[in-house]
Amino acid sequence: LAIGVRRMAARKAVIRKLPAVETLGATSVICTDKTGTLTRNEMTVRHVFTASRSLEVTGSGYAPQGAITEEGGRDDAAALADASAILRCGMLCNDARLAENAGEWTVAGDPMEGALLALGMKAGLDPAHFAGEWPRVDEIPFDAAYRYMATLHRGPGGEHVVFVKGAPEAVLALAGPQDDPERWDVLSGKAARMGERLLGFGMISLPEPRERMRVEDLEGLTMLGLMGLIAPPRDEARQAIAECRSAGIAVKMITGDHGETA
């Protein structure tokens, strides 16, 4: 053990307890979280899919700089107008805040929600103005048990609308048979194969104003579309995993992402 401690110290790894060397030598598998460990904990929207269009998004990080264009170089203005509902949903069903300091944009809150705000700002939308136009009345916070978040808003015309975002399959389950699941399955596979994390978005207009909402109110919502987000890997992750494998240690990544994304 003492010899092992000296060898580790020579490699700039200080062991405070001698049995730790024995434990390290006996390690055969490392199970690691993905977000923030293998990745930089930064999210950026790369694709937006609506019922009839596919849009590409450029830019990186949380800076609201980049373009939103339709795949194939067709009518970008019409595509952006078609995507207005899903952009609104992403900005309102959201608890994050973006701030600029000395030219650097940072997020306060969930990185994924910060990416949704940055996307809306790339389209020329103001999160503060949106929040004022559509005040939040009630919410169902995200829970891993049902894998979605829902917020109830009072619209500019007095209407009450629920916006939902979450795992695509969870949002599609709320939409029911009215939507074409095959299209969304194809798009989900396409984005996931590019390593993108997928989010589904939906909305439903309530028939009458109310101050509280129930889970039952979400059934029969309209599927607005999907977004594919990337979380750039840490530069050092590849080398660290290679070193573990060369030492005979298997590495398992643990994530809630779609299987293809993982």
C-alpha positions in Angstrom: 0.0 0.0 0.0 2.8 2.4 0.9 4.5 1.8 -2.4 1.3 2.3 -4.2 0.8 5.6 -2.5 4.2 6.8 -3.5 3.6 5.8 -7.1 0.3 7.7 -7.1 1.9 10.8 -5.6 4.5 10.7 -8.3 1.5 11.0 -10.8 0.1 14.0 -8.8 -2.6 11.9 -7.1 -2.5 12.2 -3.3 -4.1 9.3 -1.3 -5.2 10.3 2.2 -6.2 6.8 3.2 -4.1 3.7 2.4 -7.1 1.3 1.7 -8.2 3.7 -1.1 -5.3 2.4 -3.2 -6.6 -1.2 -2.8 -10.1 -0.1 -3.7 -8.8 1.7 -6.7 -6.9 -1.3 -7.9 -10.0 -3.5 -7.5 -12.2 -1.2 -9.6 -13.6 -3.0 -12.7 -16.5 -0.7 -13.7 -17.1 3.0 -13.5 -20.8 4.2 -13.8 -20.8 7.8 -14.8 -23.5 10.4 -15.2 -23.5 12.1 -18.6 -24.7 15.7 -18.1 -22.0 17.9 -16.6 -19.6 15.0 -16.2 -18.9 13.7 -19.7 -20.4 16.9 -21.2 -19.9 20.6 -20.5 -23.4 21.0 -19.1 -24.2 23.5 -21.9 -27.1 22.9 -24.2 -27.8 24.3 -27.7 -30.9 23.7 -29.9 -29.8 22.3 -33.3 -33.1 21.3 -34.9 -36.8 22.3 -34.6 -39.4 19.9 -36.1 -43.0 20.9 -36.6 -45.8 18.9 -38.2 -44.8 20.0 -41.7 -41.3 21.5 -41.5 -37.8 20.9 -40.3 -35.6 23.8 -39.3 -31.9 24.0 -38.6 -30.4 26.3 -36.0 -26.8 27.7 -35.9 -24.8 29.2 -33.0 -23.5 27.8 -29.8 -23.7 28.3 -26.1 -26.3 30.7 -24.7 -25.5 33.7 -26.8 -28.6 34.6 -28.8 -26.6 34.7 -32.0 -27.3 32.4 -34.9 -29.8 31.8 -37.7 -33.0 29.7 -37.9 -33.4 28.3 -41.5 -35.6 25.7 -43.1 -33.8 22.5 -44.2 -33.4 22.5 -48.0 -33.1 26.3 -48.2 -36.8 27.0 -48.9 -39.0 29.8 -47.4 -37.3 30.6 -44.1 -39.8 33.3 -43.1 -42.8 30.9 -43.6 -40.9 28.2 -41.7 -40.3 30.6 -38.8 -43.9 31.6 -38.7 -44.9 27.9 -38.7 -42.6 27.4 -35.7 -43.9 30.4 -33.7 -46.1 28.2 -31.5 -43.4 25.8 -30.5 -41.0 28.7 -29.8 -43.6 30.3 -27.6 -44.1 27.1 -25.7 -40.4 26.7 -25.1 -40.1 30.2 -23.7 -43.2 30.2 -21.5 -42.9 26.6 -20.1 -39.6 27.6 -18.7 -38.1 28.6 -15.3 -34.6 29.7 -16.5 -33.1 33.1 -17.0 -30.4 34.3 -19.4 -28.0 37.2 -18.4 -25.2 38.9 -20.2 -22.0 40.0 -18.4 -19.1 41.5 -20.2 -20.3 40.0 -23.5 -20.6 36.5 -22.0 -24.1 34.9 -21.7 -24.8 32.6 -18.8 -27.9 30.8 -17.6 -29.5 30.8 -14.2 -31.5 27.5 -14.0 -31.6 24.4 -16.1 -29.2 24.5 -19.0 -31.8 22.9 -21.3 -34.3 25.6 -20.5 -31.6 28.3 -21.1 -31.1 26.9 -24.6 -34.8 27.3 -25.3 -34.6 31.0 -24.3 -31.6 31.5 -26.5 -33.5 29.9 -29.4 -36.4 32.3 -28.9 -34.1 35.3 -28.8 -32.4 34.1 -32.1 -35.9 34.4 -33.6 -36.2 38.0 -32.3 -38.4 37.2 -29.3 -38.0 38.9 -25.9 -38.5 36.5 -22.9 -39.5 39.3 -20.5 -42.0 40.7 -23.0 -43.5 37.2 -23.6 -43.8 36.6 -19.8 -45.7 39.9 -19.5 -48.0 39.1 -22.3 -48.7 35.6 -21.1 -48.6 35.6 -17.3 -48.3 32.2 -15.6 -51.3 31.3 -13.6 -50.5 27.7 -12.5 -47.9 25.0 -13.1 -47.2 21.3 -12.8 -43.4 21.0 -12.1 -41.3 18.5 -14.0 -41.2 15.1 -12.3 -39.3 12.0 -13.4 -42.4 9.9 -12.8 -44.3 11.5 -15.7 -41.4 13.2 -17.5 -43.0 16.5 -18.5 -43.7 20.1 -17.2 -46.9 22.0 -17.8 -47.7 25.7 -17.2 -51.1 27.4 -17.4 -51.1 31.0 -18.9 -53.6 33.8 -19.5 -53.2 35.0 -23.0 -53.4 38.6 -24.4 -57.0 38.0 -25.3 -58.0 36.6 -22.0 -57.8 33.0 -23.2 -56.3 30.3 -20.9 -53.7 28.0 -22.5 -51.6 25.2 -21.2 -48.1 24.6 -22.5 -46.3 21.3 -22.0 -42.7 20.2 -22.6 -41.0 17.0 -21.8 -39.9 13.6 -23.1 -41.4 13.2 -26.7 -43.1 9.9 -25.8 -44.7 11.5 -22.7 -46.1 14.5 -24.7 -47.3 12.2 -27.5 -49.1 10.1 -25.0 -51.1 13.1 -23.9 -51.8 14.0 -27.5 -53.5 10.7 -28.1 -54.4 9.3 -31.5 -55.0 12.7 -33.2 -51.4 13.1 -34.1 -49.3 11.0 -36.6 -46.9 9.0 -34.3 -45.0 7.6 -37.3 -43.7 11.1 -38.4 -42.6 11.9 -34.9 -40.9 8.5 -34.5 -39.0 9.1 -37.7 -37.9 12.6 -36.7 -37.0 11.3 -33.2 -34.7 8.7 -34.7 -33.1 11.1 -37.1 -32.2 13.6 -34.3 -31.2 11.0 -31.9 -28.8 9.4 -34.4 -27.0 12.8 -34.5 -26.5 12.6 -30.8 -29.2 15.2 -30.1 -31.3 15.2 -26.9 -35.0 15.3 -27.7 -37.8 17.4 -26.2 -41.4 17.3 -27.2 -43.8 20.3 -27.0 -47.6 20.6 -26.9 -50.4 22.9 -26.0 -54.1 22.9 -25.3 -56.6 25.8 -25.0 -59.0 25.4 -22.1 -62.7 25.9 -22.8 -63.1 28.3 -19.9 -60.8 30.5 -17.7 -59.5 28.9 -14.5 -56.9 29.5 -11.9 -55.8 25.9 -11.3 -55.2 23.0 -13.7 -55.3 19.3 -13.3 -53.5 16.5 -15.1 -56.8 15.6 -16.8 -56.7 19.0 -18.5 -53.7 18.0 -20.5 -55.3 15.1 -22.3 -56.0 15.7 -26.0 -53.3 18.4 -26.4 -52.0 19.4 -29.8 -48.5 18.2 -30.5 -46.5 21.3 -31.6 -43.3 19.5 -32.5 -39.9 18.4 -31.3 -36.5 20.0 -30.7 -33.1 18.4 -30.9 -30.5 19.8 -28.5 -26.8 19.0 -28.2 -24.6 18.9 -25.1 -21.0 19.2 -26.3 -18.7 16.6 -24.7 -15.8 17.7 -22.5 -12.6 17.8 -24.4 -10.9 15.6 -21.8 -13.7 13.0 -21.6 -12.3 10.9 -24.6 -8.8 10.6 -23.1 -10.2 9.8 -19.6 -12.3 7.0 -20.9 -9.4 5.6 -23.0 -7.2 5.6 -19.9 -9.8 3.7 -17.9 -10.2 1.1 -20.7 -6.5 0.7 -20.9 -6.4 -0.1 -17.2 -9.1 -2.8 -17.7 -11.9 -0.6 -16.3 -15.2 -0.6 -18.2 -17.1 2.7 -18.4 -20.9 2.8 -18.4 -22.7 6.1 -19.2 -26.0 6.7 -17.2 -28.5 9.1 -18.8 -32.2 9.6 -19.3 -31.7 10.4 -22.9 -33.2 8.5 -25.9 -31.3 5.3 -26.5 -30.1 6.5 -30.0 -28.9 9.8 -28.5 -26.8 7.9 -25.9 
